[in-house]
Amino acid sequence: MLGREDSPRYCYPCLKLPDGCGLYGESNVVNGYNRPWREPGSWMSGPAFGEGGEFPWIRLDFQEPKTVREILVFFNPDLSRELNSSRASMWDDHHKFLPRTGMPPELVRSAVIDGILPDGSRREIAVLEENWRRTWRVLPQDGITVTGLILEIRGTYGARRAEIFEICVY
């Protein structure tokens, strides 16, 4: 979190990372952390979000076919934002901030999960529209046997990049 000591204005850091550093790599969605811990711990798409009709996606491949009965996807609802406790008398001036208005730009608004069937074809498993939650729970009816999953992000609440903390498949 960045900002000025004399202002409640919240700012995002700006930095450039070398290609392949892995800080926001796809392996983060299966590392067991569903929130930032010691590092960002999330996958982040490239900056060209939704341009040219293409949407960011991430693919999970399984070593052998798996019958999926539940999928949990953990999105970024701006966990870095400082939220004060209800004890306003305890707040220091530098901890006061402007109240959040609207949805966090980082939060995924719409997405689709496709299953990769054993014959290599794809089948839509779930569609998410107008999301307002941190966690998306999908319960495929009667389970579905797949060799992998593709999560395609169709939109956020304003961020140019999609961000996923974790994908759990049961």
Stockholm file with secondary structure:
# STOCKHOLM 1.0

chainA/1-170         MLGREDSPRYCYPCLKLPDGCGLYGESNVVNGYNRPWREPGSWMSGPAFGEGGEFPWIRLDFQEPKTVREILVFFNPDLSRELNSSRASMWDDHHKFLPRTGMPPELVRSAVIDGILPDGSRREIAVLEENWRRTWRVLPQDGITVTGLILEIRGTYGARRAEIFEICVY
#=GR chainA/1-170 SS CEECTTCCCEECCCCCCCTTCCTTCGGGGGSSCSSCSSSCCSEECCSCTTGGGCCCEEEEEEEEEEEECCEEEEECCCTTSCCCCSCGGGCCGGGCCCCCCSSCTTSEEEEEEEEECTTSCEEEEEEECSCCCSEEEECCTTCEEEEEEEEEEEEESSCSSCEEEEEEEC
#=GC SS_cons         CEECTTCCCEECCCCCCCTTCCTTCGGGGGSSCSSCSSSCCSEECCSCTTGGGCCCEEEEEEEEEEEECCEEEEECCCTTSCCCCSCGGGCCGGGCCCCCCSSCTTSEEEEEEEEECTTSCEEEEEEECSCCCSEEEECCTTCEEEEEEEEEEEEESSCSSCEEEEEEEC
//
